[in-house]
Amino acid sequence: MTEFKFNNTQLSTIQDLEVDIELNKLEVAISNNSIQELDDEELLALLKISNALYRSGYPVIENNLYDSYREVFASKHPNHPYIISVESEVLSSGKTVALPQKMLSTDKAYSKEEIEKWLDKILKAAEDLDIDTKAIEIRVTPKLDGYAAYDDGEKLYTRGDGVKGQDVSRAFERGLKVAKNGERGLGAGEIVIDKAYFEANLSQFFENSRNIQAAIIAEKNVDERVLEAINDGACVFYPFALIDDWVGSHIDLIADFENIIDKIWNAVGYDVDGVILEATDSLIKEHMGATRKFHRWQIAFKINDEAAEVEVISVTPQTSRTGRVTPVAELVPTRISGATISRVTVHHYNMVKTNGVGPGAILQIVRSGLVIPKIEKVIKPADPQIPESCPSCQSHLIWESDHLVCPNKSDCPAQTENTLVHFFKTLGNNDGFGPKNIEKLTNLGIRHIHQMYDLKPHQFAAYGFGEKTSKNLFDQLQASREIEIEDWRFLSAFGVSRLGGGNCERLLQHYSLLELFEATVEDIAKLDGFAIVSAEAIVEGLANIKEEFLKVYGYGFNLITTPKLSELESSSSPIAGSTIVFTGKMLQGKRSEMEKHAKALGAKVGSSVNSKTTYLVAGLKVGETKINSAKNNGVQVLSEQEYLELIN
C-alpha cells in the first residue's frame, strides 16, 4: 500500500479539530487500511479526522471502512460522545445558531436481512400501539450524497452537530434554487449538483462533487465556475419532502426488495449513496423516538462498493520511509464513481508476483464513497513486473515476508529525507525543521539526524540560508536538546516499525533506553500487548537504528525517564494504579501537563470513561455525557481542586 500523507488542504482542516495525536501513525493506518496498531485515543482521532475531511470534500477512507472502524470503537465505548452524537458537518469557524428542528444522522444497513430486523422493530412498535401491522407503510427515498441543510423559509442552516449549525442563507442569495421549482421552507434536505453537469463541465477542475457542495456555501471567494453552475440550475437545495419515493406495505417491500431499491436508487440525477427507508405512521415515529444520533423509525440501506474492470499499463515501484517498496499499478484511465482513476496501489509485491499484476493485466477496481480506489481482484493475470533495485538509491532489494525492502537505511534518499522529517515532527519542539528545509538540506548532502546536530551557523549559511535564518536554525537545534522531552517520544522519533508512542512508552516501563537495544524477541514477546511478530519487527528495527541512535543520544537530550512498571505498582502515590480521565478546562495548568504528572505518579490516563476508569477529573465547561457515563459506570467524579487535594 502506498504511504499515505495528509496534504496541506487536509492539514488545515485537521488543525481546527481537537485532536492531539501523531498524524504519521494515522497516515500509516490509512495506508494499510488497518487500525491494528492504533490505541483507542488514536482510533477516535482517525474517526474525527476522517469524518471532517469527508464532509469538507477531501475524503481519505471509504464509507464502509469508516463504519467498521466506528463499530470497533463503539463496541468498547458505547456511551462515548462521538458514538452517541451526530457526526458534524464541517465549515470554517463561525457563529453557530440553533436549528429550527433537530437533524440527526441515519442508521445504516448493508443487507436485506438487516432491513428485515429493522422492520421487526417497526412491527413490534405497531403491536405495542395496537395498530394493524398489515396497514404499516414504508417510504423509500434516494439517499442523496450532498451537503445536509435545513431551510425554514427565512434561513438556510448547515446540519452542524444536529442541534446547532451555521447560517448559510448566502447560498440562496447567490441564486441557489429549490429542486423541482419547489418553495422555500420545506425543512431538511441536501445541497447537490447534477451529475451529468458535473461530468461535462466541472470534473476536470474538481476532484469530486463534495468540493462543489462545500464551495456553494463558502463564506467568500466562491469559484466562478461554481457560481455559473448555480446560475445554470445545476446546483439545487433538494428538500426530502419533494424527493421521488416509493410508498407501500412492508410485505410488498420485502417481496420486491431488489427492484424497489434499484428503482429508487436511480430515481434522481444526483449523487446517491443508498436509499432511506422510514415508517410513515406518526404514532409509530413518536413511540419509537430516537437516540441522540439516529431516528429509530428510519434506516439507510447502502451497498459498499462500485467496481470497474481496468487494464494495467505498468507497475511503478515507490520506496517509503520504512524502506518498503510499494507497487503502484498505472492504469488505462477509467471513470469510476464520478472520478477518473489512472493509478491504484497494490498491497505488496508478493501480490504482484502471485496474482500476475503487470502490463496487460485486467484488475477489478473498487471505489466507494468517493475515496481512494483499491484492487478487489485480478480478473486476467499477466507477467508480473517486479523490480530488482530500489528506485531511490538503486540498492539491490530483498524480500521480507510479502514485501520487497530496500536494506540501505543510511543512504537511500527516499528513506533518509522522510526519516529526518519524521524525527523532528515527532520531537515537536522546534519549528525550523519542516519538510521544505529538510528537503533543501538533504539535497545538499545531509543524510542523517546526527549530521544535523553537527551543523554550525556558518554551515547553514553555506547551504544557502540567510544569516538570521542560519542562527535561528542552529538555536532551535540546541533548544531541542535542552527542552524536556519524554524518553518514549525521543525513541518514537526514530521511526522504527511497530514503535509508535504507545508501544515505546510500554516498553520503557520495563527497560531503560539503552537496555532496550539488548532485549531479545523472546523478552519483548513476554510483555503484555506484544505478539511475536511485533517483537521480531521491533528487535530488527532497533538493530537497524542502533548506531545512529547512539550518536544522537550522545548529544545529551534532556529526557524525562518513563517510570518503571515495578516502581508504579509499589508507589505510595494515592493514584498509583488508578485509571484517570481528565475533562474540561483546568485552572491550575494545561490538561496535558496534568496528564503527564498523573502518569509520573503511577496512574494510567484514559481518554474516555468506562468501567475500568477510577476517577473522572472534571474542570470547567464539562458536558453531561462524561458525567453521566461516570455515574453509569460507578466512577468517582472529582473536581480539579478535589483531585489536587487527593494527590497532595
N, C-alpha and C positions, 0 to 999 in steps of 0.2 A: 504494500500500500504506500502510495506517495506520501511523503512527510507533509502534512497539512500545516499551514501557518495563517493566522489571522492577518488580514490585510489592514491597511491604515483606516479605511472606512469602517470596518468591523470593530477595530480597536477603539475608535471614537465613540461608538455605541456602547461598548463594554465599559468604558470609563464612567458612564452615567449610572452603572449598576452598582449595588452594594455587595461586591464580591472581592475577597482578599485572598486570591488563590494564584498559585503559579500557573500562568497560562500555558506554559510549554507542556505541562502534564495533560492539560485538557486537549491540546493540539495533538498529542500522541494518541489519546483516546479516540479523537475524531478520525485520525489517520487509520487506526486499526479497527474502527467500528467495534470497539470493546471498552467496557468500563471496569474490567477485571482489576486494574491497578489503582482505581480511584477509591478513596475512602468516602464516607457519607457526605462530608462537607464539600469535597471536590465534585461529587456527583451532583449535589444540589447546585453548585456553581455552574456546572455544564448545562443543567436544565434551564437555569435562569438565562444564561448567555444564549443558548440555542433558541429559546422562545423569543428573546429580544431581537436577535438577528433575523429570525424568520419573519417576524412582524414588521421589521424595518426593510424587508426586501432583499436580505443578504443571507439566506439560509445556509447552514453548514452540515446538518444531519437530516436524514429522511424523517418524515412524519411518523411512520410506523416504528422507526428506531427510537425516536423521542418518546413515543407512547410506551414502548417496552422499558426504556430506562426509567421513565416516570413510575411505572408499576413496580420496578425493583425498589425505588426509593420509598414509594407508598407502602410497600409491604413491611418496611422497617419503621417507618414514621407515618402511620395512617392519619395522625392528627396534626401533622406539620402544616403551618400556614400556607406553604406553597401548594400542598396537596389539596387542601380544602377550600382554596380561594381560586378565583378566576385568573387565568394567565393574562396578564395585562397586555393591551396594545401599547406600542411604544412610540412616543413622539419626543421631539426635543423638549427640554424643560419648559414648563409654562404653568399658568394657573389652572387648577382643576376645579370643576364645578360638579354639583350633584346631578346625576342623571334623573330625568323625569320618571324612569322606570328601570328596575334592575335589569342588566343584560348579562346573563350567565353563559358559561360555556356549555357544550353539549357532550354528553357521554358518548362513547364510541363502541361499535360492534364491528367485527370483521367476518362474521359468518351468519348463515341463516339460523343456525342453532342458537346463537346468542340473541338474535332478534326474537326467536320463539320464547326464550326465557324472559325477555323483557315483556313480551305480550302476556305471559302468565301473570306478571305483576299487575298489568293493566286489568286483566280479568279478575284477579283477586280483589282489587280495589272496587271493581263494579259489584262483586258479590257482597263486599262489606257495606256498600251503599244500597243494596237491594235493587240494582239496575240489571235488566235483562242483558246477559253477556252477548247474545246474538245480535243485539242492536248496537254494539260497540263499533264505532267507525274510527278508522285511522287515516290521517292525512299524510301523504308522501310528497315531498318537495325537493328540488335540487339543493344541494349544499354548496352555495356559492363560495368560491375561494377568493374572497375580496378583502376589503377593509371594513370591519364591523363598525356600524354607526347607528345613531338614533336621531330621528327627525321629529320634533314636536310641533312643527309648523312655523316656529319662530327661529329656532336654533338647530344646528346640526352638531351632535356630540360624538366624539370617539367613545368606544366602549370602555376604555381605560381599564380599571380593575373590576368593572361590573357594577360599581356603585358610584364612582366618580370618574369623569372623563374630561376632555378638553373641548372647548367651543371652537369648532372648525367651520362655522357658518360661512366663512370666506370662500369655501368651495362653491356654494350656490351663487355667491356674488361674482365668482369667476365664470359663471354660466353653466354650472353642473345642472343637469336635468334629472327629473324623476323618471324612471323607466316606464314604458308604456304610456307616456304622456300623463302619468298619474299626478295627483295633487300632493301638495306638501302635507306633513303632519300625520303620516301613516305609520309612524313608530319605527321599530327596529328593521334594519336591512343591511345591505353591503354596498360599498363603493366598488364598482367593477368596470372593466374595459372590454369591449367587444373583441373576441379572439381573432376574428378574420382581419379586423382593422389593425390590431397589434402586429399580426404576422406581416401584413402588407406594408405598414408604414413605420413601425417603431421597433421591430425585433432586432434590427441592425444597430440600434442605438442603446437599447436597454436589455439587460440580461434576462429579466422576466417581468411579468405584468405587475408583481407586487411593488416593483420600483415605481411604476406609474401610479399605482394607488396611493402610495405614500407621498408622491410628488403633488398629487391633486390637492391635498390638504396642507401642504407645506406652508409655513408662515410667510416665507419670502423667496425670491429668486426661483420662481416656477419656470421650468424649461418651456421654451416657446412651442416645442413640439407637443408637449402635454396640453398647453392652452389650446392649440389647434385641434387636438383630439376632443377636448371638451366642447369646443365650438361646433365640431362636426357631429356631436351627439354620440360619439363612440364611448365616452365615459359617462356613466349614469349612477345615480343612487337607486338601488333596486330594493324597495320595501318587501319584506317577506309576505305581507298581506296581498301583494299583486302577483306573486310568482306562480308559474304554472304548477299544477298539482294533480295528484290522483287521490280521490277520497272514496273509501269503500269499507266493507266489513273486514274484520281481521281474518275471517275464514277465506274470503276471496284473495286477500293479500298473500297468505301463505300458499294457497293453491296455485297462484300465478306469479310467484315471487320474482323469479328471474326476469320475466317480461316486463313487469311493472317497474322494477328497479332500472332496467335498461332504458325503458321509455322516458322515465323522469330524469335519469342521469343525463340524457342527451336532449332535454327539452329546451334548453336555452343556449344562446351563442356566447356564453361567458365561461371562464374557467370554473370548473366544478370538481370538487374532490370527494364527493359522496352524495348521499341523499339523507334527508331528515324525515324521521317518522315520529308522529305525535298523536296522542289521543285528542279527540275533538271535544269530548264532553267536559263542560266547565266544572261540574261537580267532581268528576274524577281528577281533574287537574288540581282543584282545591284540596281534595282529600290526600293525594299523593305528595303534593308540595315539592320542595326542592332541598337539596343540600346547599351549602354555601357556594358550590361550584356548578351543579347541574340541576335542571328540572328532571324529576323522576319520571314524568309522563312523556318525555321526549328522548330520542336517541338518534345518533348518526350511524348510518351504515356506510362503511368505506371499503375500498379494495386497495391493497397495499401498493401494487406496482403497475407501471406502464412499461411495456417492453418493445424492443425492435431488434431485428437481425441486422448486424453491421459487419462489413468486411474490414479486416486488418490490413493496413498498408505496411507498417513496420513496427518493431518493438524497440523503444528507446530506453537505455539504462540511465538511472539517476542515483547518485551517491548521496546518502543522507548524513547527518551529523554523527550518527552512531556507526557509520561505515557500511550499513546495509545498502545494497544496490537494489533499487526498486525498478521493476519493469513497467513501462508506460506504453500501452498499445495506441499507436497513431491510427486513426480510423478514417474511412471514407465518410466525409461529413454527412450527418443524418439528423433529421428533426425528430426529437422525442419530447413530449410534454411541452411543446412550445419553444424549445431551445435547440440550437444546432450543436450536436455532440461530435467532436473531432478527436477526442482522446479519452482514455479511461485507464486507470491504474489496474494492474494485475496484482493479485495478492502477494505473490513471491515467485522467484524463478523456478521453484520446483513445479508450480502450477503451469508455467510456460513450458517446461520440459515434458511433464507427464500428460498435459492436455493438448499439446501441439498448438501453441499460440505463436504464430509467425505470419509473414506476408501471405495473404490469401485465405487465412482462417476466417470463418464466419462465427461471430460471437452473438449471443443474446444479451443485449444491454438493457438494464432496468433503471428507470429514473422515476422516483416517486417524490411528490411534494416539491418539485422544482429545485432539487438539490443535486449533489454530486452523483453522477451515474456510477453504476457498478456492473460487473460481469455476473450474470446469472448462470450461464453455462456456455460451453463451446459446442456449437452446432456442427461445424465442419472443421476438423483439425488440419494443420499444415505443418511443414517442417519448423520446429521451434527455433527461434532466434535468440541465442544465448551469448553474451559477451564473455571474452576471456580476460579482459583487463578493465580496470577502473576507468570510467570516463573522465574522472577528475585528475588522476595522477598517473594513470597507465600501469599501476601495480597489478601483478597477477592476482586474480580473485580466487577466493577459497570458499568452499561450501561449509555452512554451519546449519545443520538441520535442513529446513526448507529454503534457506536464504543464501544468496551469494553475498560475500562480505569482502570489503577492502581491508586488509590487515594493516595498512600503512597509517596507523593512528597519529603519527607525529608530523608527517609531511604531506598528507593529502589535503589539497586546498579546500575541497568540499567539507572535510571534517574539521580542519583547523579553524577556519573562519567561524563556523557555526558553534564550535566548542567555545571559542572566545566570547561570542555573543551570549551564549548560554551562561557562562561563568559570571559575567558582570551583571546580567539581567537577574540571575538568582541571588547574587550578593545584595543587589538592590540598594547599595549605599553610596552610589555616585551617579551623576547624570552625563558625564562626558563620554562614556564608552558605550555608545549605542551602535547599531548596525552600520551607520554610514562612516563613522570614524574608524571603526574596526575594519571595515572593508578597505578603507584607504591605507591603513597600516599593514594589513595582510598583503595587499597588492605590492607593497614596498619591502616585503621580506619578513615581517613579524609573523611567526607561526605558533608561538607558544605563550602560555599565560606568564611564565616566569620572565620571558623576554620583555613583556610589558612593564613589569616591575623593575627591570634593569634600566629602563629609559630615563634619561635626564632631560631637563627643559630644552637644552640646546639641540638634543637629538630629535625631539618633537618638531622643532623649528626646521631641522634638516629634512624632515618628512613633509614639509610644505604647510605646517600650521603656523599661524601668526604668533608673535611674541606673547601676547596676552593669553591666547588660547593654549599655547605650549605650557605656560606656567600653571594655568588652571588645570590642565590635564595631569601634570606632574603632582600638583597639590591634591587632586582627587584620588590619585593612586595612593598617596601617603595616608590620606584620610580613611580610605577603605581598609587599611591595615590597622588604624588606630580606633575606629568606631567599633563598639562592641557588636559582635555578631554571634549567633548560636553556632556551635560546632557542627550541628546536623545540617544547617543551611550551607556552611562552608563546604562540607563533604558533598552535598547535593549539587553544588555548583559545578562539579567536575563532570556531570552528565553521564554517570555510569548507568547502564541499563538496569532497570528494576530498583534504582536507588533514588526515588523521589524523596521529598522532605519527610513524609511519614515513615517510610522504611528506614531512612537514616536515623531518625530520632529513636525508633525502636531498637535498632542495632546498637546505638551508642548508650542505651540504657544497660547494656551488657559489656561493652568493650570501650576502651578509650580509642581515640582516632588512630593512633599508631598500632595498638593491639589488633584492631580490626583487620589490618592487612595481613596478619598472621593467622586469622581464623580460617578453618577448613570448611569445605562444603558440608561435612557432617556436623560441625559446630553450629553453623547457621541454620541448617535444616531442623535442628533440635528446638530452635526458638519458636515461640508461638507466632503464627502468621506467616511463616516462611516454608514453602514447599521445596522439594529437592531441585526442581527445575529453576526456581528463582535463585536458590542458593548457588547453583552452578554458574548462573549468569553473573551473579554478584561477585563471586570469587574471581572469575575470569576477568571481569571488568575492572576490579580493583588491581589485579596484577598488571593490566594494561596501562593504568594511570599512575602506578606507584612511583615511578621515577619522577614524573612531572609533579605529582602531589607533594613529594618530599621537598622538592626545590621551592615550590610556592609556600608550603607550610613553614619553611625555614626563614621566610621574611617576617615572621613574628606577628601574625594576625592576633587581634585582641578577641579571643574566642571565649564564649560562655560555655562551660562544660555541662553537658546533659547529665542530670543526676542519675546515678545508677539505680536500677530497679531494687536491688537489695537495700540501698540506702532509703529509698522511698518507702519500702514496706516496713522498715524499722524506725521510720521517722516519728518523732514525738509531736509533729505538727498536728493540730486539730483537724486538718482537712486531708491528711495523708491517706491515700487510698480512696478518697471520695471522687465522685464524678460531678463536676460543676458546670453549669451553663450560665453565662453572663448575657443579659439582655437589657436594652435601653441605653440611655445616655448616662455615663458615670460622671460624678462631680470631682472625685479625687484623682482622676487621671484617665488616660486613654484605656479603652476596654482591652486593647491588645496588650498593654503593659500589665493590666490586672491578670489577664490570662497567663502571661509569661510568669508572673510572680506565683500564681497558683500552682503552676507546674513545678516550679522550684521548691514549693512546699510539699510536693508529693501527690498533688491532685491530678486527675485526668480532666481535660477540658473538652466539653462537647459543644455541638452547635445546635442541637435540638433536644427537647425534653422527652424522655421516655422512662420506662420502668427501672432502668439502671441508673438514672440521674439521682444524685444525693441532694444537691441544693440547686435551686434556681435563684441567682442573684439579680434582682430587678432594680434598675436605675430609673431614670425619668422616661416618660413617654413610652410605656410598655403596653403593647396590645393585649387584649383579653385572651387571645388564643394560647399563648405560652402559659399564662397564669392558669387558665382552665385545664390545660394539659398537665400542668404540675399537680393540680388538685386531683384530677382523674387518676394520676399515677402515684399518688401518695408522696409527692416530692415536697420537701420543705422549702418554702419561699422566704428569702431573706432580702431585706432592704440593703442598699450599699453600706449603710452605717452598721447594720447588724452583722454583715459579713466581715467588715473591718474589725469589729469588736471580737468576733469569733477567732480570727487568725491572730489577733494581738493578745 
